[in-house]
Amino acid sequence: MQLKFRPRKRLLTRMFLTSLSIIALVGFGLAWMINILHAQNSYNKETAQLIAEIPKVAAELREHDLIPETSEWLDENNTPKRYVIASCDDTFRQVWTSSLAVDKGLFDTCERFNEIRNDSPPYYLSLADKKGYFIYLLAVEIAGNKYNLLVMKDAENLEAEMDKFSRRTYIRLAMVLALAFVLLISAGYWGMRPLVRMRSELESVNNGKSRSLSQDYPIELEGVTQALNQLLRQSSAQQDRYQNAMNDLAHSLKTRLAAVHAITDDASLDKTSASEKIMEQVSQMDLLVKYQLKRAMLGRKGLKQEHTLVAPLVNQLSQMLFKVYRDKQVIFEAYIPIEHVFPGDKGDLMELCGNLMENAFKLCISQVRVSASYNDHGEFVLTVEDDGQGVDDSIKQKIIQRGVRADTHKPGQGIGLAVCHEIVTSYGGKLEIEDSQLEGAKFIITIPL
């Protein structure tokens, strides 16, 4: 079996290679331009020096009887220095060659220079003596005569100087690239530290040690961290919804199962009536299961808003509770106009009324009252009260939390009131606990229409 090694893709490596490539490209481009500019500058300096030495050049021309002796300015420049020179006419045909150029056999300099004179300086030619020369063009007028003079300089020394300058330039460039590489590594690891920290925090979240990412990230990562925190909150909220929905479902089904047991134990009912009432409870259980599953998936605010008649549902629940608590002989009163509607989902109304009414039946002495109305502020008001021992002021705000119960002597999980509070809050309403005129507890639900 042949093993294939596939290197892992690294963002840092890509960044290094891309950045170094850009720096190297720009650096070598600048070095190339600097070398060209240096060569041109050297050429221009040499040309300027030759122009300054034109009197000496003219002296050499006079020795060959090309300039008449009409002035004394040439005498003082009549030095033994010799130049490699060729003189060209307007069409760059060679018309005169200096003695040094003749010795080297350079008789076609003008014609060969004509081929490159439109290029940018410096001008370089390999001439008849197989040596390289830099050519300097001097268009001058001496003693009334116009000359196109080509002064030739041996390229060996100039090339050596330019090579030395070029090597120095590239050595400096290499030093700059090395420093840039070190700085890139430092900047890369410094820039990647927030991502390393993010990975560590995500591992901490995954291990259950924390619930969200910290906030002090660079501005470029704020959007990512905010999105991740939002995702973590949604995931946590979804998990809580699943857990709460299952607990709420068990709590809601408990009362219906108790009603089924009461129906099966009721000897006054014939088989047909008992079956009908049991199927009615099963239908309510089915409705509760669908409602809780939908709530677990969408959350409270995801449920579709609708309107539900209050009176029929309260009457249905009271009939069920009469059977569950038939030994208490509860006196139940309902003051609900038939046209009054709850501004929300039927499952929510069933949870509200079911939990509050069950608590009232369970904790009352003998009397329970339910009423519904609209107040002057355009709000739906649902009230459930009993004649039990009431709720102590010190725990009125605590009992709406999950797992907290007002009466620890009676069985229960402390879920019902917490479910009611969650539902009411999701509608933008409020749940208040007061003392009832029946001398027990009074639960008031207010929800905007």
N, C-alpha and C positions, 0 to 999 in steps of 0.2 A: 504494500500500500504506500503510495506516494503522499508525503505530507507537504502541504502547501502553506507557507507562512504568509499571512496577510497582515501587514502592519495596521494598527488601529489609527483611525483618522483623528488628528489632533488639531484643534482650532489654533492653538498657540504656534504650532509648526507652520501652518498656512500663513499666519500673520507675520512670522519671522521671515519666511521665504519671500513673501510679497513685498514687505518693507525693504528688505535687503536688496532685492532686485531693483526696486525703484531708486534706492539710494545709489547703488552701483551704476545704474544706467545714467542717472543725472551726474554722478561724480566723474565717470569716464568721459561723458559728453563735455563737461566743463574742462577736464584736463586736456582733451583734444582741442577745444577752442583756445585754451591758454597757450598751448604749444604753437598753434597757428598764429595767434596774435604775437607771440614772442618772436617767431620767425619773421613775420611782417615788420615788427618793430626793429629787429636787427637789420633787416633789409633797408628800411627807411633811414636808420642811423648811418649805415654805410653809404647810402645814396647821398645823404646830406654831407657826409665827410668828403665824398668825391667831388661834390659841387664846390665845397670849400677849397678843394685842391685843383680846380679848373685852371688856374694860372699855370700850375706845373704841367697839366695835360697840354695846355696850349704851347708851352715851351717845347714839349716833345714834338708837337705838330710843326712848329717852326723849324726844327732841325731837319725835317723832311721837306722843307720849302713849301708847306701848305699854307703858311700864314706869313704875309710880308712883314718885314721888320719896320713897322711904322710907329712903334711906341717903345718907351723904355721900361714899361711895367712887366715885360717878360724877362728882362735881364736878371732881376733879383730872384726869379723863380726857376732860373735855368740850373736845376740841380741834377745830379747824376741819377736820381731815382727814375726807374722805368716802369711802365704800365703795360699790361696785356690789353691792347685796345684794337677795336675794329671800327672803321667809319663807314656809315651806310648812307645811301641817298634816300630820297623820299619813298622809293619803292622797296627799300631795304635790300638793295644790291650792294655788295661789299665793294667799296671804291678805294679803301686804304687799310693797311694792316701794320700795326706797330712792329718794331724789330723783335720784341719778345714773342709776339704772336706769330711772326714769321718763323722764328726758331722752333716754335711748337707745331708749326704746320696748320695753323687755324685760319684757313682761307675761305671757309664757308659759314662763318659765324652768323653773318647778317641773314643769310637765307634760312638758316636753321632757327634763328631767333624769331624770324617772321612767322613761323608756324605756331609759336607759343605766346606771342606778344599780347594777344587778347585775353590771356589767362590772368588770374590774380597773382601779384607778386607774393613771395620771391620767385624769380625766374631761375630755373636750374636746367643745365644742359650737359650732356656727356658729348664732348667734342671730338675732333679728329685724332687727338693724341690719347684717346681712351680715358681721359680724366674727367672728373665732374667739376663744373664751374657754376658759380652764381653769377648771373649776368645783370649788370646795372645799366639801364638806359638813361643817357644824358642828352636831352635835346637842348643844345646850347647855340648861342650866336657869339662868335669870336671874331673881332676885327671886321665885322660886317658880313662874315660868312656863317651860314647855318650848317650845323653838324648834328647828325644822329650818331652819337658815340656809344659804343657798347664796351664797357669796361668789365673785364673778366677777372673774377677772384677764385683762387683755388678753393674748392668746397670742402677739402679735407678738414681744415682747422675749424671752419664754421660748422660743419656737420658734427664734429666732435663736441663743440660747445653746445650745440642744440641737443645732441644726445644726452649730454650731462644735465642740461636743464630739464629735458623730458624725464630722465630717470628720477631726478629730484622731485619733479611734480608727481610722478606716480608713487614714489615712496611716501610722500605726504598724503596722497589719496588713500594709500593702504592704511596709514595710521588713522586717518579719519574714518575709514570703513570699520577698522577694528574697534575704535571708540564707539561708533554708531551701533555695532553689534552688541557691545556690552550694555549700552544704554537701552537698546531694544529688548534685550533679555530682562533687564531690570524693570523696564516699563511694562513688558508683557506679564511678568509674574505679579507685579504690583497691580496691574489692571485686572488680572484674573483672580486676585484674592477675594473680591466680593462673590464671584461665582463659586469658589471653593467653600466660602462661608455659607453660601446658600445651600450647597449640597449637604454640608454638615447639619444645617438646621432642618433640612428636609428629612435627613436620616433620623434626627431627633424626633420629628413629628411622626415618622413612620414607626419608631419604637415606642411611641406614646409618652415621651418625656415632655413634649410641648404641643401646643395646639395651633400655633401659627408662626409665621416668619417675623423677624424683627423689622422695624420700620426704617432704620438709618442706613439705607442703601444708596449708592449713587443715583442721580436723577435719571440716568439712562436705564436703570433696572427697576425704577419705581413702578412702571406699568406692569412688569413681569411679577414683581412681588405682590402688588395689589391684586392682580388676577389670581395668583396662587393662593393668597389669603382668602379671597372670595370663594375660590373653589373648595378650600379646606372648610370654610364656614358652611358652605352649602352641603358638603359631604357630612359634616358633623350634624347639621340640622336635619339632613335626610335620615341619618342613623337615629337621631333622637325621635324623629317623627315615627319611624318604624317601631321603635321601642315603645313610645307612648301609645301609638295606635293599637299595638298588641295588648298593652295593659288596659287601655280604655275598652277594647273589645271584650276582654275577659270580664271587666267590671260590668259592662252593659249586658253581656250574655248571662251573668250570674243571676240577675233579677228575673230574666225571662225563663231561665231554667227552674228557678224557685217557683215561678207561676205555673210552669208545666207540672211540677211535682204537686202543687196545690190542686190543680185541676184533676190530676189522676187520683188524688186522695179524696176528692169531693164526692161523697156517696149520693148527693142529691142530683147529680147530673147523670143523664142516661148516656149510653155509648156514643150516640150521634152528636149530642151537644158537646160532650167532652172532646170528641175528635175535631169538631169545628173550632173549639177554643184552642186546642193544642195546635192546629194548623195556623190559627191566627198568630200565636206566639212564634211558631216556626217562621212564618212570613216576616214578622218583625225582626227575628234573628237574621234572616237572609238580608233584609234591608240594612241592618246594622253592620253586617260583614262587608257588604259592598261599600257602604259609606266609609268605614274605617280603612279599607284598602285604598279607596280613592283618596282619602285624606293623607294616607301614608305616602302616596305617590306625588300628590300635588301640594300638600300643605293646606292650611286653612284658607289662605288667600287665593289658592288656585281653584277652589270650588265655585261652581257657577252660582251667581246670585239669582234668587227667585223669591216668590212670596208663598207662604204656607199658612193655611187657616189654623188658628190656634185651638178653638173649642173642640173640634172632633178629636184632635190628637190628645188633648188633656183628658177628655172623657175616656178614650181608649186606654190611656195609661192608668187612670184611676180604677177602671174595672180590673185591670191586671193586678194592681197593688191591693185592691180589696181581697183578692184571693190569696195573695202572699201573706198579708197581715190580717186574715179573717178572724184571728183570735182576739184582736184588740178592739174590734167593733168601732172603727174610726168613723167619725162624722166628717164628711168631706163636703166643702162648699166651693163652687166655682162661679166667679162673676166675670164672665167673658162674653161680650157681644158676639153673635154668630158671624158677623162680617169682619171682625178684627183679624188681621193677618200679621204674621211674623215676617220681617223684611229679610229673609234669608232662606237657606237650604232646609228642607224637611228633616234631614238627618241631624243638623245642628239643633233644631228646635226639639227633636226627640231626645237628644243628649241633655239639653238644658232642663227641660221639664222632667225627664226621667230621673236624672240625678237629684234635682232639688226635691221633687215630690217623693222619691224613695227615702231620702234623708228625713223628710217631714213625717212620713208614715212611720219610719223606724223610731224616731226620737220623740214623737208626740205622746201626749197622755191619751187624748181621745179626739182631737180636733185638728183638721188641716184645711187651709183656705188658699185658693189660687185665684188671682185676678189679672186681667190684662186691659190696658188702656193706652190712649195716646195723650201725651201732655201738651202744654201750650208751646213748647219749644220744638214741636214736630218730631218727637221721639216716641218709640214704642217702649212701653213699660210693662214688665212682667213681674208679678209679686207672688212669692210662695212663703206662707207663714204657718206656724204650728203653736201648740200650747205646751211645748216641752219645757225643759229647763233653760233653753236659750244658749247664747254663746257669750262667754266672758270677754270683756273689752280688750283684755291683754292678748288674746289670740285671734281676734277678728281678722287681722291682716295675715296671720301665719297659716290659717287653715286653708287658704286658697293655694298653698304650695303643695306639690306632690308629696305624699307620704305623711302629711301632718293631719291629725284627726282631733276633733274637739272632744269626742267621747271615746276613751280608750277601753271602756268596759263592754262595749258592744262590738261585734265582729265587723271588719272592714279593712280596706287598704289605704284610705286617705287619698283616693284618686278623683272621686266625683266632683268635688268643688274645684279642684285644679283644672279639670277638663272644662267646666263651666267658665272659669276665668279665662282660659285660652280662647274659647269660642267667642266670648263677649269682646275680648281685646281685639280679635281679628276683625270684628265688625266696627271697631272704633267706639265701642260702648264701655260701660263700667258696671261692676258688680259691687253692691253695697250690702252690708249686714247691719241690721238694726234690731231693736227690741219690738216685738209684736204686741198689739193690743190684746192678743190671746195669751200674753205673758210668756211667750216662747221666743223663738228666733224668727226674724223676718228678712228674707233675701229679696233684694230689689235689683232687677236687671233693666238697664236703660240702653237702648240702641237707636242711633240716628236712622231715620227713614231714608 
